[in-house]
Amino acid sequence: MPHLDVRLLGPLELRVDGVPVAIPRGNTATVLAILLDEANGVVPLESIVRAVYGIDIPQDPETQVQNTIGVLRRKLGAARDRVETVGRAYRFRIDTAELDTLRCKANEDHARALRNEGRLDEAVAALRDALGEWHGPALADLSGATVDSIRRRYDEHRLALLERRIDLDLDLGRAAEVVDELRQIVAVHGTRQRFTALLMRALHACGHTAEALEAFAALRERLADELGADPDQPLRDLHTAILRDGPPADPAAPAASEAPFPRRIPVMLPRANTRFTGRTGQMRLLDGFLEAAEGTAGLAVVTGMGGVGKTALAVSWAHRVAHRFPDGQLYFNLRGFDPLAPGADAATVLGEALVALGVEAHHLPAGLDERIGLYRTVLAGRRVLVVLDNARDAAAVRPLLPVAPGSFTLVTSRDRLSGLDATEGADTVPLELLSDADAWALLVRRIGMDRAMDEERAVLRIVASCGRLPLALTLIGAWAAAHPQFSLASLADRLDTTTNVFRVLASTDLASDPRSVFACSYQALGSRAARAFRLFGLHPGPDLTVPAMASLMGVPPADAEAALHELAGVHLIDQPSEGRYTMHDLLRSYAAERITEEVALAERDMAETRLVDHFIQSAQAAAQFLSFHSGGLDLDPPVPGVAVEHIADLAAAAAWFGSEYEVLLALLRRPSPPGGDSRTWGLAWCLAGYMIDRGLGPDLFEAQSAALAAAERSGDVFKQVVSLGYLSAANLLMGDRDASRAYLERATALTGGIEQPWAKGFVYYALCVQAGREDRDADALAYGRRSSQYFHEAGSRFWEFRAIWAIGWHSARLGMHAEAREHFDRLLAAAEESGAPPGIASAHLGYGFIAHQEGRLDEALLHYDRAREVFAEYGVDPSVAYVRELTGDSLAAKGAATAAAAEWRSAERVYAEYGTTHELTRVRGKLEDVGKVRVAVEGGLISVGAREEPSRLEQAVRETLDAFGYEVIDQTSAFEEVER
Amino acid sequence: MSDSAPGGARRLRRIFKIGPKRPDQTAGLEALARAVVARLRQDGSPVVMTAVDPVQVAAVTGLIDSIQGYEDAVVKVGPLVVSKYRDRLRAHCCTEAEALHLERHPAILDSAADLILLIDSLAAGGLLPSDEPPRGRHRRA
């Protein structure tokens, strides 16, 4: 295949296999620019006509454009096939390496990923590579309104990249290196406030505070002269901070500098549909709204009936303008019209948004109002694109709207959301059915031009039958493509006789009931795929895996996968990521109807029970890697036909919990959870370890409350005791020690009425943990001993050795080193015998702590190293963090403060990520102490009355410093006489 | 009668930098400060130190003995401030906020008597003098 080298970021250049090709300026170059602006995407003919001719349309413009395409193909020579005809549209196929805009985008994405990983140096290098693609103003040698629009967009992008690169340089302490560059940039882009802000930061960091203030004054003057405006609030805040001689701050992150929230750049947009077509008018409307929103918190709403393509438009446009939002893009499906689940809860969405923006999970406030306030604070000064998909009404959207300038929110909804228009000044893009031309192009793209030409009339009838609804056209097109032996005319006949209701509804734009079209696809399915389609209606959504579908169907995963592939092949489901399948909510509504009407209740219940068992078994498998927490208790065996996720390692376990956590919670939250009380309790039990490790107190409370209710309904005292124990833990996580104690008292009271020693052991273990958290080591030790006895009696080795470790630990803390060592020896022997590395690591953790207590610090460090190696190998991050914290303690005791601080910071990062509040507070206290020491190292002073002789005192100070490992390092300083 | 502005107006002062002899083998300046503070009662009379390195004990004792011989002297080492004026001797280990306050108001380190007053007020739980302007009437309480 010929190799292309095309450059848009500078004068237009095109080479085929290294040989320059002269593209005639004028329409040919413009069409090339338009096609490459949407590289690998489809551009409808009518869009090209509008872009090339604007309102000055010549006679037969489409032929003119087709002729221009012909010229372009001739110029491309051997690469002529790169320009593809797709129905009444065109596509330019080109690889990333062949087009400068695509290379730039790839480097930009790479830089974002590196920055999120904290690899700032490499991120700067990637951004430099991205910027290196420019060789002057974009399309510098072309003219015309369309080209001007593309050029403005590209050049704006370059400036945004430049800002990000310099911002990172400043974060890396390279102020001196970028000052001159910034001076030159500000000289050219005098009213662009962000560059002036960066210049002020750089100057201030270099100690040129007066010049930084002058830069502000000059900007203020320019803005007043040229725009009649004042500097924006973040810049004024930066100015104030410099006046107060505060630390140099980034005006883009005022909230971050005041609050303990690291900046994180969310990239949450789902994959754009590469076949997205048409809607150019709506895209331009949105572009215009974005331009007009400069300096405000912009808000636009795309409204239209279900299946009309709102999400596709929103996502495509969001990808197109993502570069304008260097602080990230948030995307949330609010599921406002989900047939099977309530819409997304605002507090939950805000929680996810805050975490995505860098707020640690444990800093999330509980109340909705507090979350709204924090969300607005965190977004202040950032430029973030927020996409809120499928909103039910204005009330669902309002809590999620940023209010500070810089961000832009795009909402999609079937509702007109007139409330937002009236009160929030939202701009609205009504999305109608496709034009005849776009609908035709969409269908023809799927069935092929040759077939469409052969049955031209039938195609038009099908387009009309589908009401020009994109979802319906997509489904019918996929069905027709999969059945080339069927004539399009017979398909059109069939639609004509069955879609009367749909046509009426669609044409009035009042509802979304394309059942007839769905039925056409559904009825054509094989029996296995049809069953899978129906069973989709039982899953809480939004997406599922092959084993989940296999469990619903009660068949081997291979059969389920085949069924899913068949559904995906006819576009009844999508595969947004590897191994996960999702279904449009209209279709899921239809699937739910089908299963209710066609499948007996008993069979539906059985399928749901298998699904719950799938989750319980998979959660147990995942929990083994994450926390080793769920071991030790035998749950009811799964019913036949359940498939379990293959979870190979910790990363897979964490990913599985991350993907399914909301689904598991949704199952627990159902008024009548499927599978009965026993499975409700089992689900909650399986989630407990994950929730505790992540510090998810409120969720643990909710899940265990449901579990307790289930246990009470079934009269199972044993399960009640366990749930009460976890409710106690939930309250401990939420900081309510009194409530925690009260639950444990209830659990303790219940244990008197049951025989199972395991339950008693569990309660005593919970008491041990609680006492340990409160530093009541003697109590913890006593509880640990009781717990160990009961677990031993119950024959639960896993839990017995957890208790044995606790006994050793609290003995060591109490200075009873012989007893502690004996318990760690028992643990080590058992762990080595059973081949349980985490047990071996836990024993070394204990040995290290004893050695530390006894002052044998080097030995302590050796044990900690061994423990850390094992925990790290198993990926048990919180345990690794704890070992590092203890390592820091031993280093600090040796006087190696810097090394100790490094270990503590490492632990702090993990605690923060996992939201373990108690541990985080503890390690931060240690770091604070180090901070004090570091501050103190900076200076000293001796001051005596003028008639006194200072040398004796000076000598005493030197000797004291020496005794503590310090010295006076600036020997040249001397006493001077001062006036008070 | 206040003695907040005692003695002559002129003083001898040396400001210096302190660094660890070996970064991983220091006991920490805070430890030094606590050792000195522990050496003195609130009224300035010596107490017996326990469980501290004997070399450090000797050095701290030497420092206290030395400053006792002065009429008017101030020593600041990291978070530690020691002030001697006439018959009063005080030592204090500053918190981060207190250290910051001294950085912003270094003049007080040139008045042993004023520093003693400040240390006494800090020891009694008194707040640092505020840098904030008075609250305006539009501010929320």
Boltz contact constraints between the chains, C-beta under 6 A:
constraints:
  - contact:
      token1: [A, 895]
      token2: [B, 25]
      max_distance: 6.0
  - contact:
      token1: [A, 895]
      token2: [B, 26]
      max_distance: 6.0
  - contact:
      token1: [A, 895]
      token2: [B, 27]
      max_distance: 6.0
  - contact:
      token1: [A, 896]
      token2: [B, 24]
      max_distance: 6.0
  - contact:
      token1: [A, 898]
      token2: [B, 23]
      max_distance: 6.0
  - contact:
      token1: [A, 932]
      token2: [B, 30]
      max_distance: 6.0
  - contact:
      token1: [A, 932]
      token2: [B, 96]
      max_distance: 6.0
  - contact:
      token1: [A, 933]
      token2: [B, 28]
      max_distance: 6.0
  - contact:
      token1: [A, 933]
      token2: [B, 29]
      max_distance: 6.0
  - contact:
      token1: [A, 933]
      token2: [B, 30]
      max_distance: 6.0
  - contact:
      token1: [A, 936]
      token2: [B, 29]
      max_distance: 6.0
  - contact:
      token1: [A, 936]
      token2: [B, 78]
      max_distance: 6.0
  - contact:
      token1: [A, 936]
      token2: [B, 79]
      max_distance: 6.0
  - contact:
      token1: [A, 937]
      token2: [B, 18]
      max_distance: 6.0
  - contact:
      token1: [A, 940]
      token2: [B, 16]
      max_distance: 6.0
  - contact:
      token1: [A, 940]
      token2: [B, 18]
      max_distance: 6.0
  - contact:
      token1: [A, 940]
      token2: [B, 76]
      max_distance: 6.0
  - contact:
      token1: [A, 940]
      token2: [B, 77]
      max_distance: 6.0
  - contact:
      token1: [A, 941]
      token2: [B, 15]
      max_distance: 6.0
  - contact:
      token1: [A, 941]
      token2: [B, 76]
      max_distance: 6.0
  - contact:
      token1: [A, 941]
      token2: [B, 109]
      max_distance: 6.0
  - contact:
      token1: [A, 942]
      token2: [B, 14]
      max_distance: 6.0
  - contact:
      token1: [A, 942]
      token2: [B, 75]
      max_distance: 6.0
  - contact:
      token1: [A, 943]
      token2: [B, 11]
      max_distance: 6.0
  - contact:
      token1: [A, 943]
      token2: [B, 13]
      max_distance: 6.0
  - contact:
      token1: [A, 943]
      token2: [B, 74]
      max_distance: 6.0
  - contact:
      token1: [A, 943]
      token2: [B, 109]
      max_distance: 6.0
  - contact:
      token1: [A, 943]
      token2: [B, 110]
      max_distance: 6.0
  - contact:
      token1: [A, 944]
      token2: [B, 12]
      max_distance: 6.0
  - contact:
      token1: [A, 944]
      token2: [B, 70]
      max_distance: 6.0
  - contact:
      token1: [A, 944]
      token2: [B, 73]
      max_distance: 6.0
  - contact:
      token1: [A, 945]
      token2: [B, 7]
      max_distance: 6.0
  - contact:
      token1: [A, 945]
      token2: [B, 72]
      max_distance: 6.0
  - contact:
      token1: [A, 946]
      token2: [B, 8]
      max_distance: 6.0
  - contact:
      token1: [A, 946]
      token2: [B, 10]
      max_distance: 6.0
  - contact:
      token1: [A, 946]
      token2: [B, 11]
      max_distance: 6.0
  - contact:
      token1: [A, 946]
      token2: [B, 12]
      max_distance: 6.0
  - contact:
      token1: [A, 948]
      token2: [B, 70]
      max_distance: 6.0
  - contact:
      token1: [A, 950]
      token2: [B, 12]
      max_distance: 6.0
  - contact:
      token1: [A, 952]
      token2: [B, 66]
      max_distance: 6.0
  - contact:
      token1: [A, 953]
      token2: [B, 66]
      max_distance: 6.0
  - contact:
      token1: [A, 956]
      token2: [B, 62]
      max_distance: 6.0
  - contact:
      token1: [A, 956]
      token2: [B, 63]
      max_distance: 6.0
  - contact:
      token1: [A, 956]
      token2: [B, 66]
      max_distance: 6.0
  - contact:
      token1: [A, 959]
      token2: [B, 59]
      max_distance: 6.0
  - contact:
      token1: [A, 959]
      token2: [B, 62]
      max_distance: 6.0
  - contact:
      token1: [A, 960]
      token2: [B, 59]
      max_distance: 6.0
  - contact:
      token1: [A, 960]
      token2: [B, 63]
      max_distance: 6.0
  - contact:
      token1: [A, 963]
      token2: [B, 55]
      max_distance: 6.0
  - contact:
      token1: [A, 963]
      token2: [B, 56]
      max_distance: 6.0
  - contact:
      token1: [A, 963]
      token2: [B, 59]
      max_distance: 6.0
  - contact:
      token1: [A, 964]
      token2: [B, 27]
      max_distance: 6.0
  - contact:
      token1: [A, 964]
      token2: [B, 32]
      max_distance: 6.0
  - contact:
      token1: [A, 965]
      token2: [B, 20]
      max_distance: 6.0
  - contact:
      token1: [A, 965]
      token2: [B, 21]
      max_distance: 6.0
  - contact:
      token1: [A, 965]
      token2: [B, 25]
      max_distance: 6.0
  - contact:
      token1: [A, 965]
      token2: [B, 26]
      max_distance: 6.0
  - contact:
      token1: [A, 965]
      token2: [B, 27]
      max_distance: 6.0
  - contact:
      token1: [A, 966]
      token2: [B, 18]
      max_distance: 6.0
  - contact:
      token1: [A, 966]
      token2: [B, 20]
      max_distance: 6.0
  - contact:
      token1: [A, 967]
      token2: [B, 21]
      max_distance: 6.0
  - contact:
      token1: [A, 968]
      token2: [B, 16]
      max_distance: 6.0
  - contact:
      token1: [A, 969]
      token2: [B, 17]
      max_distance: 6.0
  - contact:
      token1: [A, 969]
      token2: [B, 19]
      max_distance: 6.0
  - contact:
      token1: [A, 970]
      token2: [B, 16]
      max_distance: 6.0
  - contact:
      token1: [A, 970]
      token2: [B, 17]
      max_distance: 6.0
  - contact:
      token1: [A, 973]
      token2: [B, 16]
      max_distance: 6.0
  - contact:
      token1: [A, 975]
      token2: [B, 12]
      max_distance: 6.0
  - contact:
      token1: [A, 975]
      token2: [B, 14]
      max_distance: 6.0
  - contact:
      token1: [A, 977]
      token2: [B, 10]
      max_distance: 6.0
  - contact:
      token1: [A, 977]
      token2: [B, 12]
      max_distance: 6.0
  - contact:
      token1: [A, 978]
      token2: [B, 11]
      max_distance: 6.0
  - contact:
      token1: [A, 978]
      token2: [B, 13]
      max_distance: 6.0
  - contact:
      token1: [A, 979]
      token2: [B, 9]
      max_distance: 6.0
  - contact:
      token1: [A, 980]
      token2: [B, 9]
      max_distance: 6.0
  - contact:
      token1: [A, 980]
      token2: [B, 110]
      max_distance: 6.0
